[in-house]
Amino acid sequence: MVASDMLHSNNNTHVPPPDHPVINPKNYDDLLTVVSAIRAQVDVPLEAEIGIICGSGLGVIGDQVENPIVIPYSKIPGFPVTNVPGHKGNLLFGTIAGKKVVCMQGRFHPYEHQMNTALCALPVRVMHQFGIKTMIVSNAAGGINKNFQYGDLMLIKDHIFLPGLAGHSPLIGLKDPRYGRLFTSLHDAYNKDLRNLAIAVANAKKMRLFEGVFVMSGGPQYESPAEVNMFKTVGADALGMSTCHEVIVARQCGITCLGFSLITNIANLNVENSVEVSHAEVLETAKEAGERASSFVCDIIANM
């Protein structure tokens, strides 16, 4: 990636490369412009039935895509460049277990982009335009549940979207009816049938697998012990800085979702016990568990 691909203004607002049009993530016609720009870069039809979003350190999942067509984010109008370590920054088209997939190797975090959740969820709308009906989303998360160990996988059965509760919903300001229902229901946001399938796959593989509630904070700072205790009190099992805004947009598009968290660190609840958490630790745990998570996703897709 060249330096010109990482242009940012002083306040970290996304600035497109000179040869890219300015894209408004809340303008439906701009969405179609992005899709057309992607199609124009390849000489074969692009379509997919399953979308995949790889979390921190989990880009190895994308390495399972067969016969991949790789489009760097830097070549896609409206896509910021991923600046967080562990996110490769590619959109992949190909197959897994005979199913047509489109895979994001790396995501956009709202804390990188002034909490612009509409921008950070734009790739979900793009994948929808390519035909996806199902989305598998992964993240690296801190474990709150006392039963969790480093490297465990947790199926997300529900979420708490703190930025959304603070007014940062990706649906705010959408006026074009082509987007879908503004008042999107999040009941069964994480599809029960897909979760049951994932549990059956895990049992067959003799994997440790939990189900729980994921809470998304704004970041980028890690949570204080008092905040972790608050999350525990309201029923959260794992915490992170992504995923919820993507699932909300997917549900508005009518996409069925399956989500899971890789527990890469154990959140500290004791203010008297200082525990230093680093992103390097998160990436190291994700690297160690990445092959297992990748195999898990592939087996789920094979059984869909």
C-alpha positions in Angstrom: 0.0 0.0 0.0 1.5 3.3 -1.0 1.4 6.5 1.1 -1.1 8.1 -1.2 -3.6 5.5 -0.3 -3.7 6.7 3.4 -4.6 10.3 2.9 -6.3 11.8 6.0 -7.0 15.3 7.1 -5.8 16.4 10.5 -9.1 15.5 12.2 -9.1 12.0 10.7 -11.9 12.6 8.3 -11.8 10.2 5.4 -10.4 11.9 2.3 -10.8 10.0 -1.0 -7.9 9.6 -3.4 -7.9 12.2 -6.2 -9.2 9.8 -8.8 -12.2 8.7 -6.6 -15.5 10.4 -6.5 -16.7 11.7 -3.1 -19.2 9.2 -1.7 -21.9 10.0 0.7 -22.7 6.8 2.7 -26.3 8.0 3.2 -26.9 8.6 -0.5 -28.4 5.5 -2.3 -27.2 6.6 -5.7 -23.7 6.9 -4.4 -24.0 3.3 -3.1 -24.8 2.3 -6.7 -21.8 4.2 -7.9 -19.5 2.2 -5.5 -21.0 -1.0 -6.8 -20.5 0.0 -10.4 -16.9 0.9 -9.7 -16.2 -2.5 -8.2 -17.8 -4.3 -11.2 -15.8 -2.2 -13.6 -12.5 -3.6 -12.2 -13.1 -7.2 -13.2 -14.1 -8.8 -16.5 -16.3 -11.5 -14.9 -19.8 -11.2 -13.3 -19.5 -10.7 -9.5 -22.2 -12.2 -7.3 -22.4 -13.8 -3.9 -24.8 -15.5 -1.6 -22.9 -15.2 1.7 -21.0 -12.2 3.1 -18.2 -12.6 5.6 -16.6 -9.9 7.8 -13.3 -10.8 9.4 -12.5 -9.3 12.8 -9.1 -8.3 14.2 -6.5 -10.9 13.4 -9.1 -13.1 11.7 -8.2 -12.3 8.1 -7.1 -15.9 7.8 -10.8 -16.7 7.3 -10.5 -14.9 4.0 -7.5 -17.1 3.1 -10.0 -20.0 2.7 -11.8 -18.3 -0.2 -11.1 -20.4 -3.3 -10.3 -18.8 -6.7 -10.3 -15.3 -5.1 -10.8 -12.1 -6.9 -9.0 -9.5 -4.7 -10.0 -5.9 -4.8 -8.0 -3.7 -2.3 -10.1 -1.2 -0.4 -7.8 1.6 -1.8 -9.3 0.8 -5.2 -12.9 1.2 -4.1 -14.6 4.7 -4.0 -16.0 5.5 -0.6 -14.0 2.8 1.3 -11.5 4.2 3.8 -8.2 2.5 4.2 -8.0 0.2 7.3 -5.4 1.6 9.7 -5.8 -0.9 12.5 -3.2 -3.7 12.7 -4.7 -7.1 11.9 -7.0 -5.9 9.1 -5.7 -6.6 5.6 -8.0 -4.2 3.7 -9.2 -6.4 0.8 -12.6 -7.3 -0.6 -12.6 -10.9 -1.9 -15.0 -12.7 -4.2 -14.8 -16.4 -4.6 -16.2 -19.6 -3.2 -16.0 -21.6 0.1 -17.4 -25.2 0.1 -19.0 -24.5 -3.3 -20.9 -21.4 -2.1 -20.3 -18.0 -3.6 -19.0 -15.6 -1.0 -17.8 -12.1 -0.7 -15.4 -11.5 2.2 -14.2 -8.3 3.9 -10.6 -8.9 5.1 -10.7 -6.1 7.6 -13.5 -3.7 8.7 -13.9 0.0 9.4 -14.2 0.9 13.1 -16.3 4.0 14.0 -13.6 5.3 16.3 -11.4 5.6 13.2 -14.0 7.7 11.4 -15.5 10.2 13.9 -18.2 7.6 14.9 -19.6 7.6 11.3 -21.4 4.3 11.6 -23.1 4.7 8.3 -19.7 5.0 6.6 -18.4 2.0 8.5 -21.4 -0.2 7.6 -21.3 0.9 3.9 -19.6 -2.4 2.9 -22.6 -4.3 4.1 -24.9 -2.4 1.7 -22.3 -3.1 -1.0 -22.3 -6.8 -0.3 -26.1 -6.8 -0.4 -26.0 -5.3 -3.9 -24.0 -8.3 -5.0 -26.7 -10.6 -3.8 -25.9 -11.8 -0.3 -28.7 -13.3 1.8 -26.6 -14.4 4.7 -23.8 -12.6 6.6 -21.2 -14.1 8.9 -19.6 -11.5 11.1 -16.7 -12.1 13.5 -14.8 -10.0 16.0 -12.1 -10.1 18.6 -13.6 -9.4 22.0 -12.8 -9.2 25.7 -14.5 -11.8 27.8 -16.7 -10.8 30.7 -18.3 -14.1 31.4 -16.4 -15.9 34.1 -16.4 -19.2 32.2 -14.5 -17.8 29.3 -10.9 -18.6 28.5 -8.4 -17.1 26.1 -9.2 -18.4 22.6 -12.8 -19.4 23.3 -15.5 -18.7 20.6 -18.8 -17.2 21.6 -21.9 -17.1 19.3 -23.6 -13.8 19.6 -27.3 -14.3 20.5 -28.0 -10.6 21.1 -26.2 -7.3 21.4 -26.0 -4.0 23.3 -25.1 -1.2 20.9 -23.9 1.6 23.1 -23.0 4.1 20.3 -26.6 3.6 19.0 -28.0 4.3 22.4 -25.9 7.5 22.3 -27.3 8.6 18.9 -24.8 7.0 16.5 -27.2 4.7 14.7 -26.2 3.9 11.0 -29.8 4.4 10.1 -30.0 8.1 11.1 -30.7 10.4 8.2 -31.7 7.8 5.7 -34.6 9.2 3.6 -34.5 7.1 0.5 -37.1 4.2 0.7 -34.8 2.0 -1.3 -32.8 1.5 1.8 -35.6 -0.4 3.5 -37.5 0.1 6.7 -36.1 3.0 8.8 -37.6 1.4 12.0 -35.7 -1.9 11.6 -36.6 -4.7 14.0 -33.6 -6.3 15.8 -35.6 -9.3 17.1 -33.7 -12.4 15.9 -30.9 -10.2 14.6 -28.6 -13.2 15.2 -30.6 -15.9 13.5 -31.6 -18.8 15.8 -31.5 -21.4 13.0 -28.0 -20.4 12.0 -26.9 -20.4 15.7 -28.3 -24.0 16.0 -26.3 -25.0 12.9 -23.2 -23.5 14.4 -23.7 -25.3 17.6 -24.1 -28.6 15.7 -20.9 -27.9 13.8 -19.0 -27.2 17.0 -20.3 -30.3 18.6 -19.2 -32.4 15.7 -15.7 -30.8 15.9 -15.6 -31.2 19.7 -15.1 -27.4 20.1 -15.7 -25.3 23.1 -18.5 -22.9 22.1 -20.6 -20.5 24.1 -23.5 -18.3 23.4 -23.8 -14.9 24.9 -24.6 -11.2 24.6 -22.0 -8.9 22.9 -21.7 -5.2 23.9 -20.1 -2.7 21.5 -18.5 0.4 23.0 -17.2 3.3 21.0 -13.5 2.9 21.8 -10.7 3.2 21.0 -9.7 3.1 24.7 -10.3 -0.1 26.5 -13.0 -0.3 29.1 -12.4 0.6 32.7 -13.2 -2.0 35.5 -16.2 0.0 36.5 -17.5 0.0 32.9 -16.9 -3.8 32.6 -18.9 -4.3 35.8 -21.7 -2.2 34.4 -21.8 -4.3 31.3 -21.8 -7.5 33.4 -24.7 -6.2 35.4 -26.8 -5.6 32.3 -26.1 -9.0 31.0 -23.2 -8.8 28.6 -20.8 -11.7 28.2 -18.2 -10.1 25.8 -17.3 -6.7 24.7 -15.7 -5.0 21.7 -15.7 -2.0 19.4 -17.4 -3.3 16.2 -20.1 -5.5 14.7 -23.4 -4.1 15.9 -23.7 -1.3 13.3 -23.0 -3.8 10.6 -25.7 -6.2 11.8 -28.2 -3.4 12.1 -27.6 -2.4 8.4 -27.7 -6.1 7.4 -31.1 -6.5 9.1 -32.4 -3.4 7.3 -31.4 -5.0 4.1 -33.1 -8.3 5.0 -29.9 -10.2 5.4 -29.8 -13.1 7.9 -26.9 -12.8 10.3 -24.6 -15.1 12.3 -22.1 -13.5 14.6 -19.3 -14.8 16.8 -16.6 -13.4 19.0 -13.2 -14.8 19.5 -12.3 -14.1 23.2 -8.8 -12.7 22.9 -8.5 -11.2 26.4 -10.3 -11.4 29.7 -11.8 -8.1 30.8 -10.7 -6.9 34.2 -13.5 -6.3 36.8 -11.2 -5.4 39.7 -10.2 -1.7 40.0 -7.5 -2.6 42.5 -5.9 -5.1 40.2 -4.2 -3.3 37.3 -4.3 -5.3 34.1 -2.6 -3.8 31.0 -4.4 -4.8 27.8 -2.8 -4.3 24.4 -3.9 -4.7 20.8 -0.8 -6.8 20.3 -2.1 -9.3 22.8 -5.4 -9.4 21.0 -3.7 -10.1 17.7 -1.5 -12.8 19.2 -4.5 -14.7 20.6 -6.4 -14.3 17.3 -3.4 -15.7 15.4 -3.3 -18.7 17.7 -7.0 -19.4 17.3 -7.4 -18.2 13.8 -7.1 -21.6 12.1 -9.7 -23.0 14.4 -12.1 -20.1 13.8 -11.5 -20.4 10.0 -12.3 -24.1 10.0 -15.4 -23.4 12.0 -16.7 -20.9 9.5 -15.9 -23.1 6.5 -17.8 -26.0 8.1 -20.8 -23.8 8.8 -20.9 -22.6 5.2 -20.5 -26.2 3.9 -23.6 -27.1 5.9 -25.8 -24.2 5.0 
